[in-house]
Amino acid sequence: MINIGKNIEEYLPPEILTLVKAAGEIAVSRGQSVYLVGGVVRDLFLKRRNLDLDLVVEGDALPLARQLAKGRDGKLVTHPRFGTATFKYGAYSIDLVTARSETYPEPGALPTVKPGSIQDDLLRRDFSINAMAVSIDPARFGDLVDPYGGKSDLDRHLIRVLHQRSFKDDPTRVWRALRYEQRLGFRLEFDTTTQLRRDAPIMERISGDRLRHELERILEEDYPEKVFYRGERLGVLRNLHLALMGNGWLGEHFDMAREACGSPKPNKNLYLALLVWRIEDEALKNFVERLKFGGDAVRVLRDIPLLKQAIPALAASELTPSGVYHILEHHRPETILAGALVTDSALVRQRLELYLSSLRFVELSLNGDNLRRMGVPAGKKMGAMLKALKEAKLDGKVITREDERKLVRSWLKKGKR
């Protein structure tokens, strides 16, 4: 039996180590066993930081979770229907789960779940490197449970499924396999690659919500373009959507996005806009409907065809800053930045960037109440004057509050507007 107790003590911060050991003591007092499982065990061996810990309990996890959280400065959220709880403790998130087994009634369906042992729980996991557990019971603290050779696969830098039906049971594992492969710099094991290609078409049977979740997880990676490129090379990107492409263009523009944002992780909706930028309007509509996007993401996606229609007007040589503003004021910032990254026109790019960096933030110092006190009647005249005043400020004709007041006085004196 391999024991990695010392590794755990060196890997976890003192306050989290204390919490984990307390969970082991509470479990023993309740006649249960508890294990540190999955990603945190993998990342411990790889010396990668992981703020999300999974604890699997042989027995009901909820009473243990409540006792662990009692008297501690953290937030506990329980899910009695699923026998799970999440304890937020500082920057860490600790999931406590009742050990369970899963069976799949048909390919791509959601599993049927029932309580089980730690071995059952590990068997339901996606890849061998995520199917390791470590006992945190006081008497066995640090004992490694590795029935599927996860440590050996880590050492060989392999991503390997646990059984022949893995991708059939859950086709979203296709994308998790590629995410782990690219994130860790590993490679798919030969038989796993064969099964992945064979079973990827089953993705058509799963819900758009599940597909969208996997896509969102890809976009959270450090280099999501690597996952898309690998998916295209393996012939599985088309199972996410027929029109998607993961070639060098995407990698180049994702890299430009990181540089433009000055961040290693830009807003994922910017990545999303670039991913679908080359898709025709009807295919984009199908993509949005299939993956059931909502919130800001759907607004960005629906804005892309509208911005594409507006962009040619930005190439007019006589266009003023206020003209740029009126063309772009109702478009999403992520869509506009994507447009700036993909355009071949230096002038159009300059105007898109001007809007993002400056024009969209321009605000008048005066408002309707100020104009009313200056003698401007409420109604259409006031609205037209405020619009003209905003255009003057956008075009640099007025700068200060006093400049605005002088311009309004001059209009009133001339009886214009």
Residue pairs with C-beta under 8 A, 6 or more apart in sequence:
1 143
1 144
2 143
2 144
2 146
2 151
3 142
3 143
3 144
4 44
4 134
4 142
4 144
5 141
5 142
6 142
7 44
7 45
7 142
8 17
8 20
8 36
8 44
8 134
8 136
8 141
8 142
9 17
11 44
11 47
12 20
15 89
15 90
16 53
16 89
16 92
19 68
19 72
19 89
19 94
20 36
20 53
20 55
20 136
21 136
21 138
21 141
22 68
23 34
23 55
23 64
23 68
23 96
23 136
24 34
24 135
24 136
24 137
24 138
24 141
25 138
26 64
26 67
26 68
27 33
27 34
27 57
27 59
27 64
27 136
27 137
28 137
28 138
28 139
30 59
30 63
30 64
31 59
32 57
32 58
32 59
32 60
32 64
33 57
33 58
33 59
33 118
33 135
33 137
34 55
34 56
34 57
34 58
34 64
34 135
34 136
34 137
35 55
35 56
35 57
35 58
35 118
35 133
35 134
35 135
35 136
35 145
36 53
36 54
36 55
36 133
36 134
36 136
37 54
37 55
37 56
37 118
37 121
37 122
37 132
37 133
37 134
38 54
38 125
38 130
38 131
38 132
38 133
39 50
39 52
39 54
39 130
40 50
40 52
40 53
40 54
41 132
41 133
41 134
41 144
41 150
42 129
42 130
42 132
42 150
42 154
43 49
43 50
44 50
45 151
45 154
46 154
46 184
51 91
51 92
51 93
52 92
52 93
52 94
52 95
53 92
53 93
53 94
53 95
54 94
54 95
54 97
55 61
55 94
55 95
55 96
55 97
55 136
56 97
56 98
56 99
56 118
56 121
56 133
57 64
57 96
57 97
57 98
57 99
58 99
58 117
58 118
59 98
59 99
60 83
60 98
61 83
61 84
61 85
61 96
61 97
61 98
62 78
62 80
62 83
62 84
62 85
62 96
62 98
64 96
65 76
65 78
65 85
65 87
65 96
66 76
66 78
66 85
68 87
68 96
69 76
69 87
72 89
73 89
74 87
74 88
74 89
74 90
75 87
75 88
76 85
76 86
76 87
76 88
77 85
77 86
77 88
78 84
78 85
79 85
83 97
83 98
83 100
83 115
84 95
84 96
84 97
84 98
85 95
85 96
86 93
86 94
86 95
86 96
87 93
87 94
87 96
88 94
97 121
98 115
99 115
99 116
99 117
99 118
99 120
99 121
100 113
100 114
100 115
100 116
100 120
100 121
100 124
101 113
101 114
101 115
101 116
101 120
101 121
101 123
101 124
102 111
102 112
102 113
102 124
103 111
103 112
104 111
104 112
104 165
104 168
104 169
104 170
105 112
107 168
107 169
107 171
107 199
107 202
107 205
108 168
108 169
108 170
108 171
108 202
108 203
108 205
108 206
109 205
111 124
111 169
111 170
118 133
118 145
119 145
119 147
121 133
122 131
122 132
122 133
122 145
122 147
122 148
123 131
123 147
123 148
123 162
123 163
125 131
125 162
126 161
126 162
126 166
126 170
126 173
126 176
126 177
127 150
127 153
127 159
127 160
127 161
127 162
127 173
127 176
127 177
127 180
128 148
128 149
128 150
128 153
128 158
128 160
128 161
128 162
129 150
129 153
129 154
129 158
129 159
129 160
129 180
130 150
131 146
131 147
131 148
131 150
131 162
132 144
132 145
132 146
132 150
132 151
133 144
133 145
133 146
134 142
134 143
134 144
134 145
135 141
135 142
135 143
135 145
144 151
148 162
149 160
153 159
153 160
153 189
157 184
157 185
157 186
157 187
158 186
158 187
158 188
158 189
159 177
159 180
159 181
159 186
159 187
159 188
159 189
159 192
160 188
160 189
160 191
160 192
161 167
161 173
161 177
161 189
161 192
161 195
164 195
166 173
166 195
167 173
167 174
167 195
167 196
167 198
167 199
167 200
167 202
168 199
168 202
171 199
171 200
171 202
171 203
171 205
171 206
172 203
172 206
172 210
172 211
172 213
172 214
174 196
174 199
174 200
174 203
174 236
174 239
175 214
175 215
175 217
175 218
175 227
175 231
175 240
176 214
176 217
177 188
177 192
177 196
178 218
178 227
178 230
178 231
178 234
178 236
179 217
179 218
179 221
179 227
180 186
181 187
181 188
181 230
182 221
182 223
182 226
182 227
182 230
183 221
183 222
188 196
193 234
196 234
196 236
197 234
197 235
197 236
200 234
200 235
200 236
200 239
201 239
203 211
203 239
203 240
204 239
207 292
208 289
208 290
208 291
208 292
209 291
209 292
211 240
211 290
211 291
212 291
212 292
212 293
215 240
215 272
215 291
216 268
218 224
218 227
218 228
219 268
219 271
219 272
219 275
220 265
220 268
221 227
222 264
222 265
223 254
224 254
224 271
225 246
225 250
225 251
225 254
225 255
226 251
227 246
228 237
228 244
228 246
228 250
228 275
229 246
229 247
229 248
229 250
229 251
230 246
231 237
231 240
231 246
232 244
232 245
232 246
232 247
233 246
237 244
237 245
237 246
238 244
241 279
241 283
241 286
241 287
241 290
241 291
242 283
243 279
243 280
243 283
243 284
243 287
244 275
244 276
244 279
245 278
249 278
250 274
250 275
253 274
253 277
253 341
253 342
254 271
254 274
256 341
257 266
257 270
257 271
257 274
257 337
257 338
257 341
258 264
258 265
258 266
260 266
260 337
260 340
260 341
261 267
261 270
261 337
267 334
269 296
269 297
269 300
269 332
269 334
270 334
270 337
270 338
272 297
272 300
272 301
272 334
273 300
273 301
273 304
273 334
273 335
273 338
274 338
274 341
274 342
276 284
276 287
276 301
276 304
277 304
277 338
277 342
279 287
281 305
284 301
284 304
284 305
287 301
288 298
288 301
288 302
293 301
296 332
296 334
299 332
300 332
300 334
300 335
303 331
303 332
303 335
304 335
304 338
306 331
307 331
307 335
307 336
307 339
308 339
310 327
310 328
310 331
311 339
311 343
311 348
313 319
313 327
314 324
314 327
314 328
314 345
314 347
314 348
314 351
314 352
315 345
315 347
315 348
316 323
317 347
319 351
320 391
320 394
320 395
321 354
321 359
321 394
321 395
321 396
322 390
322 391
322 392
322 394
322 395
324 351
324 354
324 355
324 359
325 355
325 359
325 360
325 362
325 391
325 394
328 336
328 352
328 355
328 359
328 360
329 360
333 356
333 360
336 352
336 355
336 356
337 352
337 356
339 348
339 352
340 348
340 349
340 352
340 353
340 356
343 349
343 352
359 394
362 390
362 393
362 394
364 386
364 389
364 390
364 393
364 404
365 400
365 401
365 404
366 386
366 389
366 401
366 404
366 405
366 408
367 386
368 378
368 382
368 386
370 405
371 382
371 385
371 386
371 408
372 378
372 382
374 405
374 408
374 409
374 412
375 412
376 382
376 385
376 408
376 412
381 417
384 417
385 408
385 411
385 417
388 411
388 417
389 398
389 404
389 407
389 408
392 398
392 404
392 407
393 399
393 404
397 407
398 404
398 406
398 407
411 417
